[in-house]
């Protein structure tokens, strides 16, 4: 295992400070080759912001819920905001190396937005680059040596890092849209396969590293419907087929298409189709 870190004023204390626009608190790198596992678990998160850049290997993140797992490969950064659950681990077998930086300040939110880090995302595809690593190493050195005006230098280096991340994010806009479309295709396939089960849309969004609002917005843009609208329409369509082609009771059909409450199913069906399930069957059989 290789580790190299630097801390502001050599203090490991987590802190929040709004006396200046941007303040770098700490920075470091970890590399695993033979050590089996490197876990991190902060149930209440931290007071500051953190960016993790994966330069090689994989990292297993558990966003929002310790039970969820999202595997993020090299070429991505993950942004943690204050007080967000932080649970992640990486393994020696994957030859993983990460660089991380903690920062705070009075203008962090505006700075992140300026450089393309939208409020509703935490995973960003920036590719791999030696330039990223060089800047991280410079930040570590500045923290370790504490030369004249080093805090100002740290702020400039952090801005430099955010700017080159932003350039890559902007350059990869079309590719990222294709990736997002692929994620929506995958979601549609998942919903089609599992529509008759209890699907928690928020848990699904979290499992692919998206906030629920961003997932709903992306899904609606891609399909024209929200995930719940899509699932409801899918269930009603399949209920229609069963009403037309089988002798199953209304209660049985409700269960088959994913509703434990037949009364609720009947109300939804009437709202969607303009008549009750029994009326629909009488008209179409």
N, C-alpha and C positions, 0 to 999 in steps of 0.2 A: 504494500500500500504506500502511495505517495501523497503527502499533504503539504501545502504551503499556504499560510494565511497571514493577514495583517488586520489590525484593529485600531480604530481611532483612539489615540491617547493610550494605546495598549490595554484598553478596557473591553472585556467580553460582555459587558452589560447591554441588554436590549434597551433601546431608548427611543423617545419621540422628541423632536426638537424643531420648532418653527421659527427659530431666530434668524435663519437664512433660507433662501429659496431651495437649495439642494445641499444635503450633507451626506457624505458617504461614511457609513459607520464601520463597515468591515467588508472584506473581500477575500476570496480564497479559491483553492482548487483541490479536488480529491481525485485520485486515480486508483482504481482497484485492478489487480492482476491475479493475485493468488488468494488474498483475503476473501472469505466466502460472501460476506454481506456487510453493507453499510446502511443502517436504517436511521430515519429521522422521524420523530413523532412529537408534534407540538399541538395538542388538542385545542388550545386557545390561540394558536398562531403567535404572532409577534406584534410589537408596537410599530415596527417600521415596514418598509416594502422590501421585497426580495425578488431578484431575477436569478434564475438558474439557467445556464447555457449548457446544453449537452453536446460536448465536442466529439464523443465517441461512445459506442455502446447503447444501452437502454436504461431508462429509469422507470420504475413502477410507481405511479402516483395514485393517491386515493383522494380525489377531489370531493369536498363537501361531506363525504361519509366514509369512515374508515373501512367499510365493507366494499366500497366501489374500488375498481382498479382500472386505470388507464395507462397503457404502456406507451411511453413517448420515446421515439428514437433520436439518434444524433441529428443535429441540424435544426433543433427546435429550442426555443426558450420558453420557460414557464414563469409567469409573473404572479407572485403572491402579494396580496394587499394586506394591510393591517388587520389583525384579529381573525384572519381566515385559517381554518384548520390546515395544518401542514403535516402530511404523512406521506412519506415516500421512501423507497429503498432501491439500491442497485447492488449488483452481484459481480464478484470477481470473474465468473465464467463469461460474462459479457464484455470484459475488458473496458468497463465504463470509466469515462473521465468527465467530470463536470467542473464548471467555473460558476461561482456564485458571488453576489454582491448585495449588501444590505444598505438601504439609504432612506433618508427621511427629509423633512423640510417643509416650508410653508407653501411651496408652489409645485409639489410633486404631481398632483392630479393634472394640473394644466400642462405641465411638461410632458407627461406621458401621453396625454391626448394629442398634443402638438406633434409628437413623433409617431403617431399612428397606433398607440396602444389603447384601443377602445375599452370602455368601462366594462363591457359585458363579455370580454374574452380573457383567457389566462394563458392560452397556448398559441405561440406564433412560430411560423416556419421561416427561419432566417438562413438556412443552409449552414454549412461549415466553412470556416475561414480562419487562416492563421492570423489575420488582422485582429479578429476578436480576441484571440488568445494573447496576442501581444499587448493589447490594451489592458486586459485583466491583469497581466503580469506587471505592467507599469503601475497599476493601482495598488497591487499588493506591495510592491517595492516602496511606493510613496508612504503607505501606511506604516511600513516597518522602519523607514529611515527618519520620518518626521522632519524633513528639511524645511527651510524657510518657505512660507506661503504654501505649504503642502496641502492645506485644506482647500484652498482655491484651486490648486492643481487637480485635486481629486474631483472637484465639481466639474472642471473642464473635461477631464478624462471620461467621467460618467456621461456628460452630454455628447462627447465624441462617440462613445459606445452606442448610445441611443440613436444618434443620427445615422450611423452606418447600419444599425438594425433596421431603421425606418427605410433606408434606401433599398435594402434587400426585400423588405415586406412590400414596398411599392412596386419594385421590379417584378416580384412574383405574384402580382395581383391576379393576373389571368390564370396562372397555375393554381393559386389558392381557390379561385372560383370553381375551377374544375374539380379540385379536391372536395369543396363544399357540396357540389352537385353529386359527387360520388357518395358522400356521406348521406345525402338525402335519398339517393337511390337505395342505399343500404337500409335506411330507416323504413322506406316504403316496403321493401322485401320483408323486413322484420315484422312490420305491422300486418302485412298480408298473411304471413306464416302463423302469427300468434294472435290474430284478432279475436279469437274466441277465448282468450285468457285475460286475466286482469293485468292490464298494462299501465304502469305508472310512467307517464310521459316525462316527469321531472327526473326520475331515476334513470331513464334511458338517456336523456340529454346529458346528465352528469357522467354517465358511463363512457361517453365519447368526448368528454372534456368541454362541454358547452354549458353555458347558463341556460336556464329554462326559457328566458325571454328571447335570447339569441336563436335558440333552436326553433321555437315557435315561429319567429319572424322568418327564418331561413326556409322552414318547411312550407309556410304559407306562400312565400315568394316562388317556391319551386312547384307547388301543387295547386295553388289557388285556395287551399283550405288549411285550417289549423290541424294539428295532429288529432285532436278530439273529433273535429268535424269529419276528417278522413276516416277515422275508425268507425264512427257512427254510421256513415254512409256505407262503408264496407259491410258492417254487420246487418244493416237493413236490406242491402242487396241480396246477401246470402239468405236472410230470413224470407225474402220474397220467393226465392227459388224453392226453398223447403215448403213454403205454404202452397206453391203451385204443383209440386211434384211428389210430395210425400203425404202420409196420413198422420204424421207426428202431431201431437197436441200443441196448442199455443205455448203451454208451459215448457214442453220438451224443446221446442224450437228456440225459445228464449235462452235456455241453458246451452244449447248447441252453439249459438252465435255469441255467447259470452255474457249473458245477463242472468244473475242469480235471482233477481226480482222480476217475475213475469209481469206484474202490474206496471213497473217502471218501463219494461220493454214495450208493452202495449202503448203506453203514453208516448214514448219516443217514436214508435212506428206511426202512430196517428199523426204526430207532428210532422214527420218526414213525408208520409205518403198521403195524408189527407183522409185516411180511414183507418179503422181498427184492423188488426190482423185477421180476425174472423170475417169481417166484411170483405177484406181483400181476397181471402180464400174463396168466399162465396161467389165473387165476381169473376175469378180467374181459374176455376176448376169445373 
